[in-house]
Amino acid sequence: MNQDIRLMLETEIPDFVIDVVTTGCDICAIGDDSYVIGDADLPDEEYEAAVPHLVHIDQTYDDRDPLLREIAAYLRSIGRYVDPGLNPQHWRTKASTSVRTKRE
């Protein structure tokens, strides 16, 4: 089956991040060109509750691969990043709380 794949727009990056964070999952840049969604960090019950939302997010934003650097740059700009080789806990103390509100 050949489905049309929609490319995520760069202008959708903040909303994508907000949508992920509101599921209860962490999201942070890894270096300058990738990111990770921390759904595995959730307790089983919270993970099960987040899965349908994560599936919806994946379907809504579809193909994000061409924007990996831009997503990583946005996450870095709001303090959600880990530089390889450094303590991965440090980003939580710098992360912006402004990501909690979706842009209108």
Secondary structure, DSSP 8 states (H G I E B T S, - for coil): ------B--GGGHHHHHHHHHHTT-EEEEETTTEEEEEGGGS-HHHHHHHHHHHHHHHHHH-B-GGGHHHHHHHHHHTT-EE-TTS-TTHHHHH--GGGGS---
